[in-house]
Amino acid sequence: MSEDPTPVGDSPFRSEPSARDEAPQFVLPLVVRIEKAEPPARTDALETAARAVLTILADKRSAGEGEWAGAMRDWQDARIRKVVRRARGAEWRRAQALPGITVTGKSAEVRVYPPVPLDAWPKDLARLQVSGTDLDDPEPPVDADPAAPVLWLNPDLGMSAGKAMAQAGHAAQLAWWELSDEERTAWRDAGFPLAVRPADPARWSELTGMGLPLVRDAGFTEIAPGSCTVVADHPALRREPHGSGRAASTRPE
């Protein structure tokens, strides 16, 4: 699923034409392992995809003079896109052989790769399927811990698992951008704990008005442009009562 969150303000997620559209376009590939006999649970796949995005953002190879740093900068200078593809068997083994990072959840495995040009995917990734990536939860997920980061999904939007994985990755990235260096380090050292859950319909409007990072979809697939898809509710980003806390994010997605 190729997604492009679109916030207001000076951001790589702008939906209207901008200088970022004139730059070479890159995409962050993610591949989820889906074996016929043992597919991962949907919620675990979403959470693992979000952690995979955070893991490559925090990796030393993505910063400074690291081997992935140039590609990461080029990707973030243009529109930030993510594509989720699926693999099994020999496809997964070939995908594992390419440079990247595999993140494992309770039942899910997601491999994330350094960004590639939009029209120049590695052959072993380009052949993988995008559409039809859907999954179920065998049992309802437990309630999210209110003291931990939660990526709240819009309860009014029906998204495939692949679409929702990309959206969860966007939300995790926005939260990462808004954190201080100390807060990022603490989250990384804890193993990037987070939950992905559908929001209570009665609370969605409240969540979108809390000044938390908010993903707005560009409308390339499945849903209408500008749709609010995910709110990134990280405890460090919650505004304190009476406006005494951190200012609202200037890059709602």
N, C-alpha and C positions, 0 to 999 in steps of 0.2 A: 504494500500500500504506500503510495507516494503522497505525503502530506506536507503542508506548508502553513504553519500557524501564522496568523496575521494580526498583530496588535496595532494600537495607535502609537504615535510618537516615532522617534528616530530609532528604528529597529530593523534587523534583518528579516522580520516577519511581516513587513508592510504588504498589504494586498494591492494597493494602487501602484502604478508604475513608478519606479525610483531608480537612482543610480545603481542600486544593487542588482537590478534586472539586466543592466548592461555588462556586468561582470560575468566571467565564465561561471557556469552553474555546476555545482557539485551535489552529491547525494551521499548520505550516510547509510550504507547497507547493513541490514540486520537479517539474519537467517534463523528461523525457529525450526527445531527438529520436531517433526510430526510423523512418528511411525504409525502405521495402520493399526497394529495390535495394541499399542500403548500411547495414545496421544496425550499430551499434557493437559492439565486442567486449565480452563480459560483464565481464571484470575491469576493463577501462578505464572502463566505465560505473559500476561500484561505486566505483572510486577517484575519478572525477570528481564523483560525488555527495557523497562525503565531503569533498572539497576545496570544493565549493559551500557546504556547511554551514559550514565554517570561514571561508570568504570573507565570508559575510553576518554571522557573529558578529564578525569583525574590522573590518567596514566602519564608517567614522565615522558613517554615517547611523543605525547601530544603537545608538549610545551617546550619553550626555549628553542634549542637546536636539535630537539628530538627528531627521530626519523619520520614521524607522522606529523610533525608540527606544521610544515608547510601546507599539507593537504587540509589540516584542521583550520588553519587561518583562511585559506582560499574558500573553504566551505562556509565558514562563518561570515566572510565578507560578502557573500552573495545570499540568495535565499537559502534558508536552512531547510533542507529536505531530508526525509527519512523514508526508506523503502523496506518493507518487511516481505521477505520471501520464505518459502517453506522447503524443507528437504527431508529425505529419509534414505536409509540404507547407504548405497554407494554415493548418492548425491551428497549426503551429509559428510561422509568421509572425505570427499573431494573438497567440500567447503571448509572442513577443518584444516586442510593442508595449506590454505591461504593465510597470509599474515592477518591476525586479528586476535580477539579475546573471546573466549567462551565463558559465559556466566550461567551458572546452574542454580535452579530453584528447587522446590520440593519435587516437582515432576517435570519441569520444563528445562530445556537447554536452548540458549540463544547465543549466537555468535555475532559479534559486532566487528566491523572492519573500518579502517581509515577511509575517509571520503574518497569517492571516485568521480570523474567527470560524468555528467548526466548521460552522455551518449557514448561512454567508453568503459562499460562494465567488464570486469574479468570474465572470461568465457564460462568458467564453472559456476559463476553466480548469475550471469545473464540468462542461462538456460533454465533457471529455477522458476517455479510458478509463483505468481503474485496473487491472483484472484482465487477465491474459494477457501481462503485461510480462515476457517471458523472452528471454534472449540466450545465445549460445554464444561460446566462445573458439576462433577458427580454429586457433590454435596454443597449446600449453600456455604459461602465463606463466613468465617466467624466475624464478629463485629471488629472494626478497626480500633486500635488503641488511640484514644484522643491525644495522648502525650507524644505520639510518633507522627512522622510525616504521612499524610494521606493525599492521594491523588483522586479527587472526586469527579466521577464521570457524570455528564449531563444525563439525567434519567429519562429525558424525552427523546433522545436520539438512539436509534437502533444502528449500531456499528458492528461490522464483522470483527472477528478477533484480530485480524491483521491491521485493520484500520485503528482499532482501539489501542493496539500495541504501539503504533506510531504516535498516536495522540498522547499516550502515557509517557512515552519518551520525550515528547516536546515539553510536557508539563514538568517532568523531572529536570530537564535542562534549564527551563526558566527559573525554577527554584534555585538551582546551582548558581546561576548568574547573579541572583539577588543576594546570596549569602556572602558574609565576610570570609576572608581567608581562614580565620580561626573556626568559623562555623562549618566551612567546607571540610577542613581537616578532621573535625570531630565526627562529621557524618561519614566520611570515608573510612576513618579508623574503626567506626562501629560496624562497617560492612554495608553501608547504605540501607539501613532498615527503612521500609516504606510499605504502605498498603495501597491497593487500587480498589475502589468501591464505587458502586452507583450511589449518587447522592439521594437523600430523601427528597422527593419532589417538593415537599413543603419548605425545604431549606435551601433549594438551589438558588433562588433569588438572593437570599441572604449571603450565600457563599460568594456569588459573583460581585457583591458590593462591599466586600471586606478589604479590598486593596491587595488581595493575594494574586500571584501570577495566574493569568487566565489565558487559555489557548483558544484562539479563534481560527477556524479552519478556512483554508483558501478555496475550498470547494472543487478541488480537482476530481475527487471521487466520493461517491455515496451520499454526501450531505451538501446542503446549500452553502455557498460562500458566506463567510462571516459568522457561521454558527459557533456558539460557545460550546466547547467540547469537554474541557477538563479544567478544574481549579486545583492548583498546587498548594495544599494547606500544610506548609512546614511550620512547626512551632516557633522557630526563630523569626518567621516572617509575619506572624500574627500581630495585628495592631492592638495596642493596649487601649482600654477604655478612654474616652474623652480625647482621643488623638494624641496621647502622650508617648506612644511607641514609635516604631519605625514608620517612615512615610510610606504611602501606598506605592506599589510598583509602578514605574513609568513605562513598563513594557508588558501590559496585559495581552495575552495571546488569544 
